[in-house]
């Protein structure tokens, strides 16, 4: 059973961490609930880079950004992963909000492209990332592996990270400290 206290505190935590941010990355941006708040917080000098592979959610995010006059939201209709030039497919649940991603070697209409954060960052000229927020249904560890150069930066330059850990995707029966993520 989810503990709604954690979910309800996420926006407050993100706003606190984004106060001085210039580059914010959201994996699993959905329709923009966090993106709009963060874009307002970082202001015109910052950019919120949103990854949302679901076409309907990505279109809703774009609509919400336009409707709210947010010009500092960049939307990528692809996923974040540890590797570049791969396709992912959602599996394990009929509802996409509970499905997990896996690499597919045969891209089709049910798969979507993905990239690593470091490759995306290089194409955007991002020397640093200030905040990474991931809610990608079990793909968080792979996405963080694809951000290693940013994560290896010294304290004060490395990004703050907020990510979901759900028992459907991560076995924490031995404690969170003993999970791969």
Residue, then its C-alpha position, 0 to 999 in steps of 0.5 A: x500500500x503506498x504511503x501518500x505522505x511521501x507522494x504529497x511531499x515530493x512537490x515541496x521537496x522539488x521546489x526546495x531543491x530547484x531554488x538555485x537550479x538552472x538545468x532540471x531533468x524530469x524522467x516520467x514527466x507525465x502531463x507536467x504536474x512537477x514540470x510546471x512548478x519547476x519551470x516557474x521556480x527556475x525562471x527564464x534563466x533555467x530549463x526543465x528537460x522533460x522526458x515523457x514517451x507516452x504520446x498522449x501525456x507528452x501532448x498534454x504536457x506541451x498543452x499545459x506548458x503553452x497554456x501556462x506561458x512556460x517557455x523554459x520546458x523542453x519536452x522529449x518524447x522518449x525515455x531515459x536509460x543507461x544506453x543510447x539508441x535503444x528502444x524500450x517497451x513497457x511490460x508487466x501491467x495493462x496500465x502504463x502507470x504500473x508497467x516497467x520498461x525493458x530493452x527491446x531488440x525489435x522496435x515496433x509501434x509499442x516501443x519508444x526510443x530512449x537515450x542516456x542523460x549524459x548523451x542528451x546533456x552533451x547535445x544540449x550543452x549541459x555541463x551540469x545538471x542541478x536536479x534529477x527527478x525520476x518516476x519511471x516505474x522501475x527504470x530509475x536505476x538504469x536512468x541513473x547509470x546513464x547519468x554517471x558523469x554528472x553523478x560523479x561530479x564533486x559535492x556542490x556540482x553533482x545533481x540532487x536526485x529525487x526518485x521513486x522506489x516501488x516494491x513492484x520493481x525493487x526488492x527492499x526486503x533486506x533494507x533500502x541500503x542493500x538495493x542496487x539503486 
